[in-house]
């Protein structure tokens, strides 16, 4: 991962929790999952296009949400979803 990040000029930064936004800073927060376990976000937030102008992803990417919901590997969190 470090080699791929370095090749793109992206720095990997150890996350400490409550870290600031790094949008457009060419850095990625890296967290120890033992200290910061991950939780699935709402289904709506999985595999959608970006919110910035022109940040459109291919349909093959967008369709992964329904594929994983139907397979049972992406599940509802109990929050309202737009699926």
C-alpha positions as CSV (number, residue, x, y, z in Angstrom):
1,X,0.0,0.0,0.0
2,X,2.8,2.4,0.9
3,X,4.5,1.8,-2.5
4,X,1.3,2.5,-4.3
5,X,0.6,5.7,-2.3
6,X,4.2,6.9,-2.8
7,X,3.9,6.3,-6.6
8,X,0.9,8.7,-6.6
9,X,2.4,11.2,-4.2
10,X,0.0,10.4,-1.5
11,X,1.1,10.3,2.1
12,X,-0.2,7.7,4.6
13,X,-0.8,9.3,8.0
14,X,-1.4,7.5,11.3
15,X,-4.9,8.4,12.5
16,X,-5.3,9.3,16.1
17,X,-9.1,9.8,16.2
18,X,-11.0,13.1,15.7
19,X,-8.7,13.9,12.8
20,X,-9.4,16.8,10.6
21,X,-10.6,16.7,7.0
22,X,-7.9,15.9,4.5
23,X,-9.9,16.6,1.3
24,X,-7.6,17.6,-1.5
25,X,-4.5,17.2,0.7
26,X,-3.2,14.0,-1.0
27,X,-3.1,12.1,2.3
28,X,-5.0,9.1,3.7
29,X,-5.7,8.5,7.4
30,X,-4.6,5.0,8.4
31,X,-6.2,3.6,11.6
32,X,-5.4,0.7,13.8
33,X,-8.6,-1.3,13.6
34,X,-7.9,-2.8,17.1
35,X,-8.2,0.8,18.5
36,X,-10.7,2.1,16.0
37,X,-13.0,-0.7,14.8
38,X,-14.9,0.0,11.5
39,X,-18.6,0.1,11.2
40,X,-20.6,-0.1,8.0
41,X,-22.2,3.2,6.9
42,X,-25.7,3.4,5.6
43,X,-26.3,1.3,2.4
44,X,-27.0,4.6,0.6
45,X,-23.4,5.7,1.2
46,X,-21.9,2.6,-0.4
47,X,-20.8,2.7,-4.1
48,X,-22.3,6.1,-5.1
49,X,-20.8,8.7,-7.3
50,X,-18.8,11.4,-5.6
51,X,-20.3,14.7,-4.6
52,X,-17.8,17.0,-6.5
53,X,-18.6,18.2,-10.0
54,X,-17.6,15.5,-12.5
55,X,-16.9,12.9,-9.9
56,X,-18.9,10.2,-11.7
57,X,-17.9,6.6,-11.4
58,X,-18.8,3.8,-13.9
59,X,-22.1,2.0,-13.5
60,X,-20.1,-1.2,-12.9
61,X,-19.0,0.5,-9.6
62,X,-22.4,1.9,-8.7
63,X,-24.1,-1.5,-9.4
64,X,-21.9,-3.2,-6.7
65,X,-24.2,-1.8,-4.0
66,X,-27.2,-3.8,-5.2
67,X,-25.1,-6.8,-6.0
68,X,-23.8,-6.9,-2.4
69,X,-27.2,-6.1,-0.8
70,X,-28.7,-9.0,-2.8
71,X,-25.9,-11.3,-1.8
72,X,-26.4,-10.4,1.9
73,X,-22.8,-9.0,2.3
74,X,-24.0,-5.4,2.6
75,X,-26.7,-5.1,5.2
76,X,-29.0,-2.4,6.5
77,X,-27.8,-0.4,9.5
78,X,-31.3,0.4,10.7
79,X,-31.0,4.0,9.3
80,X,-33.2,5.0,6.5
81,X,-31.7,3.9,3.2
82,X,-32.4,5.0,-0.4
83,X,-31.9,1.8,-2.4
